[in-house]
Amino acid sequence: MKIAVVYWSGTGNTKAMAESMLDGAKAAGAETDIYSVDQFSADKMDSYDGFLFGCSAMGCEVLEEAEFEPFFQEAENKIANIPVGLFGSYGWGSGEWLQDWHQRCKEHGAKVYKDGVMINNTPDADGLKECQDFAQSFVKENF
């Protein structure tokens, strides 16, 4: 099983979450690569069995619009029947961006794992552990 952790982070919060996701997936035995979204493209998706996608909430609780949203518009056409886990940080709101993103993935046929992980602002030790545990169970339950 080969997993890609693909994320966008403006302040480093979602990057820290992505690194913990990487650690959790590796601990579960997956071959795992990590990419910031500017290092990854939908063309690379065929090389992976599953994805952990991370993006901070932006504006009125939407995905980051300059880099991540254009990437994901292409990616969502390649996620049918593929295990996908979602995560990200936010500074305001209720988590609507993650709920909307979850629904969007389901509409494109992805096997979306649980509700994802969202952390308010900077992840503390408990938040990073939550990310590791999520990724570990994502791998164990899907592969």
CORQUI-V106551 format. One record per backbone hydrogen bond with DSSP energy under -0.5 kcal/mol. CO is the residue of the C=O (numbers start at 0). NH is the residue of the N-H. Records with the same first field share a line. If there is no record, write none. Layout:
# CORQUI-V106551
CO: NH  NH
This chain:
# CORQUI-V106551
0: 30
1: 48  49
2: 32
3: 5  51
4: 34
5: 53
6: 36
7: 55
11: 15
12: 16
13: 17
14: 18
15: 19
16: 20
17: 21
18: 22
19: 23
20: 24
21: 25
22: 26
23: 27
24: 29
25: 28
29: 31
30: 2
32: 4
34: 6
35: 38
36: 39
40: 43
41: 44
43: 46
44: 47
48: 82
49: 3
50: 52  84
51: 5
52: 86
53: 7
57: 61
58: 60
61: 57
63: 68
66: 70
67: 71
68: 72
69: 73
70: 73  74
71: 75
73: 76
74: 77
75: 78
78: 81
81: 110
82: 50
83: 112
84: 52
85: 116
86: 54
87: 118
88: 56
89: 120
94: 97  98
95: 99
96: 100
97: 101
98: 102
99: 103
100: 104
101: 105
102: 106
103: 107
104: 107  109
105: 108
108: 80
109: 111
110: 83
111: 113
112: 115
116: 87
118: 89  120
123: 127
124: 128
125: 129
126: 130
127: 131
128: 132
129: 133
130: 134
131: 135
132: 136
133: 137
134: 138
135: 139
136: 140
137: 141
138: 142
